Amino acid sequence: MATMGSPFGAVMGANKQASGGGGGGGKKKYVLALLVDGGDDAFRGLMESCEAICDARVHDSCFQWPSSRHFTLWEGSMTPEESACVRFKAFQAPPCLNLKLDTWKSWSGALCLGLAKASENKMCAAIQLEMMEGIPSKLTSESQLHLSIYRPRGTSGAREAFLDVRKATSATEAGSVRGTRVIIKVAGEEWDEAHMREVQEG
């Protein structure tokens, strides 16, 4: 995968933990992610269909809200100080990535959209490990790139509801989303500006 410097947006705030501020600390699980926008008309139409079909209780508990939609580029353990050193060595890419989505992944534990092959290649060309500093291991493989729409989050009946949505929308066009910026954050913390740091050129 690749290096994304600051092609995807303005400088964002970071909390002390995610930015490495606030002193030392043991290792925690961090996530490097490409955030995406609200998508095109086809994608928004699919999201409306999902809400209409999914059990309301499951939808309210498990739906991935727009502000937190993302592609995971890497996840692993590091200290806050190490996370503060993650950056792009250089950035050569268009100001945003238009990513065409593919069909639902066949995974039973969540409802996730894959990427069309051309978009997989585009993302991997734009964000490569060799272009980054501070990431100690390989990035997410092409076949595992996905956009989560529903996560079970311990909700009873979630998997059955996901299956209903998958079956009912299997022929629905997924549309496209645009990558907006690359961030790093502690896994499990909120997807808000207080808990994310935008990864930029070093």
Contact map, one row per residue, 1 for C-alpha under 8 A:
1110000000000000000000000000000000000000000000000000000000000000000000001000000000000000000000000000000000000000000000000011111110000000001110000000000000000000000000000000000000000000000000000000000000
1111000000000000000000000000000000000000000000000000000000000000000000000000000000000000000000000000000000000000000000000011111111110000001000000000000000000000000000000000000000000000000000000000000000
1111100000000000000000000000000000000000000000000000000000000000000000000000000000000001111000000000000000000000000000000000011111110000000000000000000000000000000000000000000000000000000000000000000000
0111111100000000000000000000000000000000000000000000000000000000000000000000000000000001011110000000000000000000000000000000011100110000000000000000000000000000000000000000000000000100000000000000001110
0011111100000000000000000000000000000000000000000000000000000000000000000000000000000011111100000000000000000000000000000000000000000000000000000000000000000000000000000000000000000100000000000000001110
0001111111000000000000000000000000000000000000000000000000000000000000000000000000000000001000000000000000000000000000000000000000000000000000000000000000000000000000000000000000001100000000000000011110
0001111110000000000000000000000000000000000000000000000000000000000000000000000000000000001011110000000000000000000000000000000000000000000000000000000000000000000000000000000000001000000000000000000000
0001111111000000000000000000000000000000000000000000000000000000000000000000000000000000000000110000000000000000000000000000000000000000000000000000000000000000000000000000000000111100000000000000000000
0000011111100000000000000000000000000000000000000000000000000000000000000000000000000000000000000000000000000000000000000000000000000000000000000000000000000000000000000000000000011000000000000000000000
0000010111110000000000000000000000000000000000000000000000000000000000000000000000000000000000000000000000000000000000000000000000000000000000000000000000000000000000000000000000000000000000000000000000
0000000011111000000000000000000000000000000000000000000000000000000000000000000000000000000000000000000000000000000000000000000000000000000000000000000000000000000000000000000000000000000000000000010000
0000000001111100000000000000000000000000000000000000000000000000000000000000000000000000000000000000000000000000000000000000000000000000000000000000000000000000000000000000000000000000000000001001110000
0000000000111110000000000000000000000000000000000000000000000000000000000000000000000000000000000000000000000000000000000000000000000000000000000000000000000000000000000000000000000000000000001101110000
0000000000011111011000000000000000000000000000000000000000000000000000000000000000000000000000000000000000000000000000000000000000000000000000000000000000000000000000000000000000000000000000001111110000
0000000000001111111010000000000000000000000000000000000000000000000000000000000000000000000000000000000000000000000000000000000000000000000000000000000000000000000000000000000000000000000000001111100000
0000000000000111111111000000000000000000000000000000000000000000000000000000000000000000000000000000000000000000000000000000000000000000000000000000000000000000000000000000000000000000000000000000000000
0000000000000011111111000000000000000000000000000000000000000000000000000000000100000000000000000000000000000000000000000000000000000000000000000000000000000000000000000000000000000000010000000010000000
0000000000000111111110000000000000000000000000000000000000000000000000000000000100110000000000000000000000000000000000000000000000000000000000000000000000000000000000000000000000000001110000000011100000
0000000000000111111110000000000000000000000000000000000000000000000000000000000110110000000000000000000000000000000000000000000000000000000000000000000000000000000000000000000000000000000000000001100000
0000000000000001111111110000000000000000000000000000000000000000000000000000001111110000000000000000000000000000000000000000000000000000000000000000000000000000000000000000000000000000000000000000000000
0000000000000011111111100000000000000000000000000000000000000000000000000000000110010000000000000000000000000000000000000000000000000000000000000000000000000000000000000000000000000000000000000000000000
0000000000000001100111110000000000000000000000000000000000000000000000000000000000000000000000000000000000000000000000000000000000000000000000000000000000000000000000000000000000000000000000000000000000
0000000000000000000111111000000000000000000000000000000000000000000000000000000000000000000000000000000000000000000000000000000000000000000000000000000000000000000000000000000000000000000000000000000000
0000000000000000000101111100000000000000000000000000000000000000000000000000001110000000000000000000000000000000000000000000000000000000000000000000000000000000000000000000000000000000000000000000000000
0000000000000000000000111110000000000000000000000000000000000000000000000000001100000000000000000000000000000000000000000000000000000000000000000000000000000000000000000000000000000000000000000000000000
0000000000000000000000011111000000000000000000000000000000000000000000000000011100000000000000000000000000000000000000000000000000000000000000000000000000000000000000000000000000000000000000000000000000
0000000000000000000000001111100000000000000000000000000000000000000000000000111100000000000000000000000000000000000000000000000000000000000000000000000000000000000000000000000000000000000000000000000000
0000000000000000000000000111110000000000000000000000000000000000000000000001111100000000000000000000000000000000000000000000000000000000000000000000000000000000000000000000000000000000011000000000000000
0000000000000000000000000011111000000000000000000000000000000000000000000011110000000000000000000000000000000000000000000000000000000000000000000000000000000000000000000000000000000000011000000000000000
0000000000000000000000000001111100000000000000000000000000000000000000000011110000100000000000000000000000000000000000000000000000000000000000000000000000000000000000000000000000000001111000000000000000
0000000000000000000000000000111110000000000000000000000000000000000000011111000000000000000000000000000000000000000000000000000000000000000000000000000000000000000000000000000000000001111000000000000000
0000000000000000000000000000011111000000000000000000000000000000000000011110000000000000000000000000000000000000000000000000000000000000000000000000000000000000000000000000000000000111100000000000000000
0000000000000000000000000000001111100000000000000000000000000000000001111100000000000000000000000000000000000000000000000000000000000000000000000000000000000000000000000000000000000111000000000000000000
0000000000000000000000000000000111110000000000000000000000000000000001111000000000000000000000000000000000000000000000000000000000000000000000000000000000000000000000000000000000111110000000000000000000
0000000000000000000000000000000011111000000000000000000000000000000111100000000000000000000000000000000000000000000000000000000000000000000000000000000000000000000000000000000000111110000000000000000000
0000000000000000000000000000000001111110000000000000000000000000000011100000000000000000000000000000000000000000000000000000000000000000000000000000000000000000000000000000000011111000000000000000000000
0000000000000000000000000000000000111110000000000000000000000000010010000000000000000000000000000000000000000000000000000000000000000000000000000000000000000000000000000000000011110000000000000000000000
0000000000000000000000000000000000011111000100000000000000000000010000000000000000000000000000000000000000000000000000000000000000000000000000000000000000000000000000000000000010000000000000000000000000
0000000000000000000000000000000000011111111100000000000000000000000000000000000000000000000000000000000000000000000000000000000000000000000000000000000000000000000000000000001111000000000000000000000000
0000000000000000000000000000000000000111111100000000000000000000000000000000000000000000000000000000000000000000000000000000000000000000000000000000000000000000000000000000001110000000000000000000000000
0000000000000000000000000000000000000011111110000000000000000000000000000000000000000000000000000000000000000000000000000000000000000000000000000000000000000000000000000000001000000000000000000000000000
0000000000000000000000000000000000000011111111000000000000000000000000000000000000000000000000000000000000000000000000000000000000000000000000000000000000000000000000000000111100000000000000000000000000
0000000000000000000000000000000000000011111111100000000000000000000000000000000000000000000000000000000000000000000000000000000000000000000000000000000000000000000000000000111110000000000000000000000000
0000000000000000000000000000000000000111111111110000000000000000000000000000000000000000000000000000000000000000000000000000000000000000000000000000000000000000000000000000000000000000000000000000000000
0000000000000000000000000000000000000000111111111000000000000000000000000000000000000000000000000000000000000000000000000000000000000000000000000000000000000000000000000000000000000000000000000000000000
0000000000000000000000000000000000000000011111111100000000000000000000000000000000000000000000000000000000000000000000000000000000000000000000000000000000000000000000001001110000000000000000000000000000
0000000000000000000000000000000000000000001111111110000000000000000000000000000000000000000000000000000000000000000000000000000000000000000000000000000000000000000000000000000000000000000000000000000000
0000000000000000000000000000000000000000000111111111000000000000000000000000000000000000000000000000000000000000000000000000000000000000000000000000000000000000000000000000000000000000000000000000000000
0000000000000000000000000000000000000000000011111111100000000000000000000000000000000000000000000000000000000000000000000000000000000000000000000000000000000000000000001000000000000000000000000000000000
0000000000000000000000000000000000000000000001111111110000000000000000000000000000000000000000000000000000000000000000000000000000000000000000000000000000000000000010001000000000000000000000000000000000
0000000000000000000000000000000000000000000000111111110100100000000000000000000000000000000000000000000000000000000000000000000000000000000000000000000000000000000000000000000000000000000000000000000000
0000000000000000000000000000000000000000000000011111110000000000000000000000000000000000000000000000000000000000000000000000000000000000000000000000000000000000000000000000000000000000000000000000000000
0000000000000000000000000000000000000000000000001111111000000000000000000000000000000000000000000000000000000000000000000000000000000000000000000000000000000000000110010000000000000000000000000000000000
0000000000000000000000000000000000000000000000000111111101100000000000000000000000000000000000000000000000000000000000000000000000000000000000000000000000000000110110000000000000000000000000000000000000
0000000000000000000000000000000000000000000000000000111111100000000000000000000000000000000000000000000000000000000000000000000000000000000000000000000000000000100000000000000000000000000000000000000000
0000000000000000000000000000000000000000000000000010011111110000000000000000000000000000000000000000000000000000000000000000000000000000000000000000000000000000000000000000000000000000000000000000000000
0000000000000000000000000000000000000000000000000000001111111000000000000000000000000000000000000000000000000000000000000000000000000000000000000000000000000000000000000000000000000000000000000000000000
0000000000000000000000000000000000000000000000000000011111111110000000000000000000000000000000000000000000000000000000000000000000000000000000000000000000111100100000000000000000000000000000000000000000
0000000000000000000000000000000000000000000000000010011111111110000000000000000000000000000000000000000000000000000000000000000000000000000000000000010000000000000000000000000000000000000000000000000000
0000000000000000000000000000000000000000000000000000000111111110000000000000000000000000000000000000000000000000000000000000000000000000000000000000000000000000000000000000000000000000000000000000000000
0000000000000000000000000000000000000000000000000000000011111110000000000000000000000000000000000000000000000000000000000000000000000000000000000000000110100000000000000000000000000000000000000000000000
0000000000000000000000000000000000000000000000000000000001111111000000000000000000000000000000000000000000000000000000000000000000000000000000000000011110100100000000000000000000000000000000000000000000
0000000000000000000000000000000000000000000000000000000001111111100000000000000000000000000000000000000000000000000000000000000000000000000000000000111000000000000000000000000000000000000000000000000000
0000000000000000000000000000000000000000000000000000000000000111110110000000000000000000000000000000000000000000000000000000000000000000000000000001111000000000000000000000000000000000000000000000000000
0000000000000000000000000000000000000000000000000000000000000011111110000000000000000000000000000000000000000000000000000000000000000000000000000000000000000000000000000000000000000000000000000000000000
0000000000000000000000000000000000001100000000000000000000000001111110000000000000000000000000000000000000000000000000000000000000000000000000000000000000000000000000000000000000000000000000000000000000
0000000000000000000000000000000000000000000000000000000000000000111110000000000000000000000000000000000000000000000000000000000000000000000000000000000000000000000000000000000000000000000000110000000000
0000000000000000000000000000000000100000000000000000000000000001111111000000000000000000000000000000000000000000000000000000000000000000000000000000000000000000000000000000000000000000000000110000000000
0000000000000000000000000000000000111000000000000000000000000001111111100000000000000000000000000000000000000000000000000000000000000000000000000011100000000000000000000000000000000000000000000000000000
0000000000000000000000000000000011110000000000000000000000000000000111110000000000000000000000000000000000000000000000000000000000000000000000000011000000000000000000000000000000000000000000000000000000
0000000000000000000000000000000011110000000000000000000000000000000011111000000000000000000000000000000000000000000000000000000000000000000000001111000000000000000000000000000000000000000000000000000000
0000000000000000000000000000001111000000000000000000000000000000000001111110000000000000000000000000000000000000000000000000000000000000000100001100000000000000000000000000000000000000000000000000000000
1000000000000000000000000000001111000000000000000000000000000000000000111110000000000000000000000000000000000000000000000000000000000000001100001000000000000000000000000000000000000000000000000000000000
0000000000000000000000000000001110000000000000000000000000000000000000011111000000000000000000000000000000000000000000000000000000000000011100000000000000000000000000000000000000000000000000000000000000
0000000000000000000000000000111100000000000000000000000000000000000000011111100000000000000000000000000000000000000000000000000000000000000000000000000000000000000000000000000000000000000000000000000000
0000000000000000000000000001111000000000000000000000000000000000000000000111110000000000000000000000000000000000000000000000000000000000000000000000000000000000000000000000000000000000000000000000000000
0000000000000000000000000011110000000000000000000000000000000000000000000011111000000000000000000000000000000000000000000000000000000000000000000000000000000000000000000000000000000000000000000000000000
0000000000000000000000000111110000000000000000000000000000000000000000000001111101100000000000000000000000000000000000000000000000000000000000000000000000000000000000000000000000000000000000000000000000
0000000000000000000100011111000000000000000000000000000000000000000000000000111111100000000000000000000000000000000000000000000000000000000000000000000000000000000000000000000000000000000000000000000000
0000000000000000111110011111000000000000000000000000000000000000000000000000011111110000000000000000000000000000000000000000000000000000000000000000000000000000000000000000000000000000000000000000000000
0000000000000000001110010000000000000000000000000000000000000000000000000000001111111000000000000000000000000000000000000000000000000000000000000000000000000000000000000000000000000000000000000000000000
0000000000000000000100000000000000000000000000000000000000000000000000000000011111111100000000000000000000000000000000000000000000000100000000000000000000000000000000000000000000000000000000000000000000
0000000000000000011100000000010000000000000000000000000000000000000000000000011111111100000000000000000000000000000000000000000000000100000000000000000000000000000000000000000000000001000000000000000000
0000000000000000011110000000000000000000000000000000000000000000000000000000000111111100000000000000000000000000000000000000000000000000000000000000000000000000000000000000000000000000000000000000000000
0000000000000000000000000000000000000000000000000000000000000000000000000000000011111110000000000000000000000000000000000000000000001100000000000000000000000000000000000000000000000000000000000000000000
0000000000000000000000000000000000000000000000000000000000000000000000000000000001111111000000000000000000000000000000000000000000011110000000000000000000000000000000000000000000000000000000000000001000
0000100000000000000000000000000000000000000000000000000000000000000000000000000000001111100000000000000000000000000000000000000000011100000000000000000000000000000000000000000000000000000000000000001111
0011100000000000000000000000000000000000000000000000000000000000000000000000000000000111111000000000000000000000000000000000000000111000000000000000000000000000000000000000000000000000000000000000001111
0010100000000000000000000000000000000000000000000000000000000000000000000000000000000011111000000000000000000000000000000000000000111000000000000000000000000000000000000000000000000000000000000000000011
0011100000000000000000000000000000000000000000000000000000000000000000000000000000000001111100000000000000000000000000000000000000110000000000000000000000000000000000000000000000000000000000000000000011
0011111000000000000000000000000000000000000000000000000000000000000000000000000000000001111110000000000000000000000000000000000000100000000000000000000000000000000000000000000000000000000000000000000010
0001100000000000000000000000000000000000000000000000000000000000000000000000000000000000011111000000000000000000000000000000010000000000000000000000000000000000000000000000000000000000000000000000000000
0001001000000000000000000000000000000000000000000000000000000000000000000000000000000000001111110000000000000000000000000000010000000000000000000000000000000000000000000000000000000000000000000000000000
0000001000000000000000000000000000000000000000000000000000000000000000000000000000000000000111111000000000000000000000000000000000000000000000000000000000000000000000000000000000000000000000000000000000
0000001100000000000000000000000000000000000000000000000000000000000000000000000000000000000011111000000000000000000000000000000000000000000000000000000000000000000000000000000000000000000000000000000000
0000001100000000000000000000000000000000000000000000000000000000000000000000000000000000000011111100000000000000000000000000000000000000000000000000000000000000000000000000000001110000000000000000000000
0000000000000000000000000000000000000000000000000000000000000000000000000000000000000000000001111110000000000000000000000110000000000000000000000000000000000000000000000000000001110000000000000000000000
0000000000000000000000000000000000000000000000000000000000000000000000000000000000000000000000011111000000000000000000100000000000000000000000000000000000000000000000000000000111100000000000000000000000
0000000000000000000000000000000000000000000000000000000000000000000000000000000000000000000000001111100000000000001100100010000000000000000000000000000000000000000000000000000111100000000000000000000000
0000000000000000000000000000000000000000000000000000000000000000000000000000000000000000000000000111110000000000001100100000000000000000000000000000000000000000000000000000011110000000000000000000000000
0000000000000000000000000000000000000000000000000000000000000000000000000000000000000000000000000011111000000000111100100000000000000000000000000000000000000000000000000000011110000000000000000000000000
0000000000000000000000000000000000000000000000000000000000000000000000000000000000000000000000000001111100000000111100000000000000000000000000000000000000000000000000000000010000000000000000000000000000
0000000000000000000000000000000000000000000000000000000000000000000000000000000000000000000000000000111110000000111000000000000000000000000000000000000000000000000000000100110000000000000000000000000000
0000000000000000000000000000000000000000000000000000000000000000000000000000000000000000000000000000011111000011110000000000000000000000000000000000000000000000000001000100000000000000000000000000000000
0000000000000000000000000000000000000000000000000000000000000000000000000000000000000000000000000000001111100011110000000000000000000000000000000100000000000000000000000000000000000000000000000000000000
0000000000000000000000000000000000000000000000000000000000000000000000000000000000000000000000000000000111110000000000000000000000000000000000000000000000000000000000000000000000000000000000000000000000
0000000000000000000000000000000000000000000000000000000000000000000000000000000000000000000000000000000011111111000000000000000000000000000000000000000000000000000000000000000000000000000000000000000000
0000000000000000000000000000000000000000000000000000000000000000000000000000000000000000000000000000000001111110000000000000000000000000000000000000000000000010001000000000000000000000000000000000000000
0000000000000000000000000000000000000000000000000000000000000000000000000000000000000000000000000000000000111110000000000000000000000000000000000000001100000010000000000000000000000000000000000000000000
0000000000000000000000000000000000000000000000000000000000000000000000000000000000000000000000000000000000111111000000000000000000000000000000000001111100000010010000000000000000000000000000000000000000
0000000000000000000000000000000000000000000000000000000000000000000000000000000000000000000000000000000110111111100000000000000000000000000000000001111000000000010001000000000000000000000000000000000000
0000000000000000000000000000000000000000000000000000000000000000000000000000000000000000000000000000000110100111110000000000000000000000000000000111110000000000000000000000000000000000000000000000000000
0000000000000000000000000000000000000000000000000000000000000000000000000000000000000000000000000000111110000011111000000000000000000000000000000111100000000000000000000000010000000000000000000000000000
0000000000000000000000000000000000000000000000000000000000000000000000000000000000000000000000000000111110000001111100000000000000000000000000001110000000000000000000000000000000000000000000000000000000
0000000000000000000000000000000000000000000000000000000000000000000000000000000000000000000000000011111000000000111110110000000000000000000000001100000000000000000000000000000000000000000000000000000000
0000000000000000000000000000000000000000000000000000000000000000000000000000000000000000000000000011110000000000011111110000000000000000000000000000000000000000000000000000000000000000000000000000000000
0000000000000000000000000000000000000000000000000000000000000000000000000000000000000000000000000000000000000000001111111000000000000000000000000000000000000000000000000000000000000000000000000000000000
0000000000000000000000000000000000000000000000000000000000000000000000000000000000000000000000000000000000000000000111111100000000000000000000000000000000000000000000000000000000000000000000000000000000
0000000000000000000000000000000000000000000000000000000000000000000000000000000000000000000000000111100000000000001111111110000000000000000000000000000000000000000000000000000000000000000000000000000000
0000000000000000000000000000000000000000000000000000000000000000000000000000000000000000000000000000000000000000001111111111000000000000000001001000000000000000000000000000000000000000000000000000000000
0000000000000000000000000000000000000000000000000000000000000000000000000000000000000000000000000000000000000000000011111111100000000000000001000000000000000000000000000000000000000000000000000000000000
0000000000000000000000000000000000000000000000000000000000000000000000000000000000000000000000001000000000000000000001111111110000000000000000000000000000000000000000000000000000000000000000000000000000
1100000000000000000000000000000000000000000000000000000000000000000000000000000000000000000000001010000000000000000000111111111000000000000000000000000000000000000000000000000000000000000000000000000000
1100000000000000000000000000000000000000000000000000000000000000000000000000000000000000000000000000000000000000000000011111111100000000000001000000000000000000000000000000000000000000000000000000000000
1100000000000000000000000000000000000000000000000000000000000000000000000000000000000000000000000000000000000000000000001111111100000000000000000000000000000000000000000000000000000000000000000000000000
1111000000000000000000000000000000000000000000000000000000000000000000000000000000000000000110000000000000000000000000000111111100000000000000000000000000000000000000000000000000000000000000000000000000
1111000000000000000000000000000000000000000000000000000000000000000000000000000000000000000000000000000000000000000000000011111110100000000000000000000000000000000000000000000000000000000000000000000000
1111000000000000000000000000000000000000000000000000000000000000000000000000000000000000000000000000000000000000000000000001111111110000001000000000000000000000000000000000000000000000000000000000000000
1110000000000000000000000000000000000000000000000000000000000000000000000000000000000000000000000000000000000000000000000000001111110010011000000000000000000000000000000000000000000000000000000000000000
0110000000000000000000000000000000000000000000000000000000000000000000000000000000000000000000000000000000000000000000000000000111111000000000000000000000000000000000000000000000000000000000000000000000
0111000000000000000000000000000000000000000000000000000000000000000000000000000000000001111000000000000000000000000000000000001111111000000000000000000000000000000000000000000000000000000000000000000000
0111000000000000000000000000000000000000000000000000000000000000000000000000000000000111110000000000000000000000000000000000000111111110000000000000000000000000000000000000000000000000000000000000000000
0000000000000000000000000000000000000000000000000000000000000000000000000000000000001111100000000000000000000000000000000000000001111110000000000000000000000000000000000000000000000000000000000000000000
0000000000000000000000000000000000000000000000000000000000000000000000000000000001101110000000000000000000000000000000000000000000011111000000000000000000000000000000000000000000000000000000000000000000
0000000000000000000000000000000000000000000000000000000000000000000000000000000000000100000000000000000000000000000000000000000010011111110000000000000000000000000000000000000000000000000000000000000000
0000000000000000000000000000000000000000000000000000000000000000000000000000000000000000000000000000000000000000000000000000000000000111110000000000000000000000000000000000000000000000000000000000000000
0000000000000000000000000000000000000000000000000000000000000000000000000000000000000000000000000000000000000000000000000000000000000011111000000000000000000000000000000000000000000000000000000000000000
0000000000000000000000000000000000000000000000000000000000000000000000000100000000000000000000000000000000000000000000000000000010000011111100000000000000000000000000000000000000000000000000000000000000
1100000000000000000000000000000000000000000000000000000000000000000000001100000000000000000000000000000000000000000000000000000110000000111110000000000000000000000000000000000000000000000000000000000000
1000000000000000000000000000000000000000000000000000000000000000000000011100000000000000000000000000000000000000000000000000000000000000011111011000000000000000000000000000000000000000000000000000000000
1000000000000000000000000000000000000000000000000000000000000000000000000000000000000000000000000000000000000000000000000000000000000000001111111000000000000000000000000000000000000000000000000000000000
0000000000000000000000000000000000000000000000000000000000000000000000000000000000000000000000000000000000000000000000011001000000000000000111111000000000000000000000000000000000000000000000000000000000
0000000000000000000000000000000000000000000000000000000000000000000000000000000000000000000000000000000000000000000000000000000000000000000011111000000000000000000000000000000000000000000000000000000000
0000000000000000000000000000000000000000000000000000000000000000000000000000000000000000000000000000000000000000000000000000000000000000000111111100000000000000000000000000000000000000000000000000000000
0000000000000000000000000000000000000000000000000000000000000000000000111000000000000000000000000000000000000000011000010000000000000000000111111110000000000000000000000000000000000000000000000000000000
0000000000000000000000000000000000000000000000000000000000000000000000110000000000000000000000000000000010000001111000000000000000000000000000011111000000000000000000000000000000000000000000000000000000
0000000000000000000000000000000000000000000000000000000000000000000011100000000000000000000000000000000000000001110000000000000000000000000000001111100000000000000000000000000000000000000000000000000000
0000000000000000000000000000000000000000000000000000000000000001000011100000000000000000000000000000000000000111100000000000000000000000000000000111111000000000000000000000000000000000000000000000000000
0000000000000000000000000000000000000000000000000000000000000011000010000000000000000000000000000000000000000111100000000000000000000000000000000011111000000000000000000000000000000000000000000000000000
0000000000000000000000000000000000000000000000000000000000100111000000000000000000000000000000000000000000000111000000000000000000000000000000000001111100000000010000000000000000000000000000000000000000
0000000000000000000000000000000000000000000000000000000000000111000000000000000000000000000000000000000000001110000000000000000000000000000000000001111110000000000000000000000000000000000000000000000000
0000000000000000000000000000000000000000000000000000000000001100000000000000000000000000000000000000000000001100000000000000000000000000000000000000011111100110000000000000000000000000000000000000000000
0000000000000000000000000000000000000000000000000000000000001100000000000000000000000000000000000000000000000000000000000000000000000000000000000000001111100000000000000000000000000000000000000000000000
0000000000000000000000000000000000000000000000000000000000000000000000000000000000000000000000000000000000000000000000000000000000000000000000000000000111110000000000000000000000000000000000000000000000
0000000000000000000000000000000000000000000000000000000001001100000000000000000000000000000000000000000000000000000000000000000000000000000000000000000111111100000000000000000000000000000000000000000000
0000000000000000000000000000000000000000000000000000000001000000000000000000000000000000000000000000000000000000000000000000000000000000000000000000000001111100000000000000000000000000000000000000000000
0000000000000000000000000000000000000000000000000000000001000000000000000000000000000000000000000000000000000000000000000000000000000000000000000000000000111111100000000000000000000000000000000000000000
0000000000000000000000000000000000000000000000000000000001000100000000000000000000000000000000000000000000000000000000000000000000000000000000000000000100111111110000000000000000000000000000000000000000
0000000000000000000000000000000000000000000000000000000000000000000000000000000000000000000000000000000000011100000000000000000000000000000000000000000100001111111000000000000000000000000000000000000000
0000000000000000000000000000000000000000000000000000000000000000000000000000000000000000000000000000000000000000000000000000000000000000000000000000000000001111111100000000000000000000000000000000000000
0000000000000000000000000000000000000000000000000000011001000000000000000000000000000000000000000000000000000000000000000000000000000000000000000000000000001111111110000000000000000000000000000000000000
0000000000000000000000000000000000000000000000000000010000000000000000000000000000000000000000000000000000000110000000000000000000000000000000000000010000000111111111000000000000000000000000000000000000
0000000000000000000000000000000000000000000000000000000000000000000000000000000000000000000000000000000000010000000000000000000000000000000000000000000000000011111111100000000000000000000000000000000000
0000000000000000000000000000000000000000000000000000110000000000000000000000000000000000000000000000000000000000000000000000000000000000000000000000000000000001111111110000000000000000000000000000000000
0000000000000000000000000000000000000000000000000100110000000000000000000000000000000000000000000000000000000000000000000000000000000000000000000000000000000000111111111000000000000000000000000000000000
0000000000000000000000000000000000000000000000000000000000000000000000000000000000000000000000000000000100000010000000000000000000000000000000000000000000000000011111111100000000000000000000000000000000
0000000000000000000000000000000000000000000000000000000000000000000000000000000000000000000000000000000000000000000000000000000000000000000000000000000000000000001111111100000000000000000000000000000000
0000000000000000000000000000000000000000000000000000100000000000000000000000000000000000000000000000000000000000000000000000000000000000000000000000000000000000000111111110000000000000000000000000000000
0000000000000000000000000000000000000000000001001100000000000000000000000000000000000000000000000000000000000000000000000000000000000000000000000000000000000000000011111111000000000000000000000000000000
0000000000000000000000000000000000000000000000000000000000000000000000000000000000000000000000000000001100000000000000000000000000000000000000000000000000000000000001111111000000000000000000000000000000
0000000000000000000000000000000000000000000000000000000000000000000000000000000000000000000000000000000000000000000000000000000000000000000000000000000000000000000000011111100000000000000000000000000000
0000000000000000000000000000000000000000000001000000000000000000000000000000000000000000000000000000000000000000000000000000000000000000000000000000000000000000000000001111110000000000000000000000000000
0000000000000000000000000000000000000000011001000000000000000000000000000000000000000000000000000000001000000000000000000000000000000000000000000000000000000000000000000011111000000000000000000000000000
0000000000000000000000000000000000000000011001000000000000000000000000000000000000000000000000000001111000000000100000000000000000000000000000000000000000000000000000000001111100000000000000000000000000
0000000000000000000000000000000000000011111000000000000000000000000000000000000000000000000000000001100000000000000000000000000000000000000000000000000000000000000000000000111110000000000000000000000000
0000000000000000000000000000000000000011011000000000000000000000000000000000000000000000000000000111100000000000000000000000000000000000000000000000000000000000000000000000011111000000000000000000000000
0000000000000000000000000000000000011111001000000000000000000000000000000000000000000000000000000111100000000000000000000000000000000000000000000000000000000000000000000000001111100000000000000000000000
0000000000000000000000000000000000011010000000000000000000000000000000000000000000000000000000011110000000000000000000000000000000000000000000000000000000000000000000000000000111110000000000000000000000
0000000100000000000000000000000001111000000000000000000000000000000000000000000000000000000000011110000000000000000000000000000000000000000000000000000000000000000000000000000011111000000000000000000000
0000000110000000000000000000000001111000000000000000000000000000000000000000000000000000000000011000000000000000000000000000000000000000000000000000000000000000000000000000000001111100000000000000000000
0000011110000000000000000000000001110000000000000000000000000000000000000000000000000000000000000000000000000000000000000000000000000000000000000000000000000000000000000000000000111110000000000000011000
0001110100000000000000000000000111100000000000000000000000000000000000000000000000000000000000000000000000000000000000000000000000000000000000000000000000000000000000000000000000011111000000000000011100
0000000000000000000000000000000111100000000000000000000000000000000000000000000000000000000000000000000000000000000000000000000000000000000000000000000000000000000000000000000000001111100000000001111000
0000000000000000010000000000011110000000000000000000000000000000000000000000000000100000000000000000000000000000000000000000000000000000000000000000000000000000000000000000000000000111110000000001111000
0000000000000000010000000000011100000000000000000000000000000000000000000000000000000000000000000000000000000000000000000000000000000000000000000000000000000000000000000000000000000011111010000011100000
0000000000000000110000000001111000000000000000000000000000000000000000000000000000000000000000000000000000000000000000000000000000000000000000000000000000000000000000000000000000000001111110000010000000
0000000000000000000000000001111000000000000000000000000000000000000000000000000000000000000000000000000000000000000000000000000000000000000000000000000000000000000000000000000000000000111110000000000000
0000000000000000000000000000000000000000000000000000000000000000000000000000000000000000000000000000000000000000000000000000000000000000000000000000000000000000000000000000000000000000011111000000000000
0000000000000000000000000000000000000000000000000000000000000000000000000000000000000000000000000000000000000000000000000000000000000000000000000000000000000000000000000000000000000000111111100010000000
0000000000000000000000000000000000000000000000000000000000000000000000000000000000000000000000000000000000000000000000000000000000000000000000000000000000000000000000000000000000000000000111110010000000
0000000000000000000000000000000000000000000000000000000000000000001100000000000000000000000000000000000000000000000000000000000000000000000000000000000000000000000000000000000000000000000011111011000000
0000000000000000000000000000000000000000000000000000000000000000001100000000000000000000000000000000000000000000000000000000000000000000000000000000000000000000000000000000000000000000000001111111000000
0000000000011110000000000000000000000000000000000000000000000000000000000000000000000000000000000000000000000000000000000000000000000000000000000000000000000000000000000000000000000000000000111111100000
0000000000001110000000000000000000000000000000000000000000000000000000000000000000000000000000000000000000000000000000000000000000000000000000000000000000000000000000000000000000000000000000011111000000
0000000000000110110000000000000000000000000000000000000000000000000000000000000000000000000000000000000000000000000000000000000000000000000000000000000000000000000000000000000000000000110011111111100000
0000000000011110011000000000000000000000000000000000000000000000000000000000000000000000000000000000000000000000000000000000000000000000000000000000000000000000000000000000000000000011100000111111110000
0000000000011110011000000000000000000000000000000000000000000000000000000000000000000000000000000000000000000000000000000000000000000000000000000000000000000000000000000000000000000011100000001011111000
0000010000111100000000000000000000000000000000000000000000000000000000000000000000000000000000000000000000000000000000000000000000000000000000000000000000000000000000000000000000001111000000000001111100
0001110000000000000000000000000000000000000000000000000000000000000000000000000000000111000000000000000000000000000000000000000000000000000000000000000000000000000000000000000000001111000000000000111110
0001110000000000000000000000000000000000000000000000000000000000000000000000000000000011000000000000000000000000000000000000000000000000000000000000000000000000000000000000000000000100000000000000011111
0001110000000000000000000000000000000000000000000000000000000000000000000000000000000011111000000000000000000000000000000000000000000000000000000000000000000000000000000000000000000000000000000000001111
0000000000000000000000000000000000000000000000000000000000000000000000000000000000000011110000000000000000000000000000000000000000000000000000000000000000000000000000000000000000000000000000000000000111
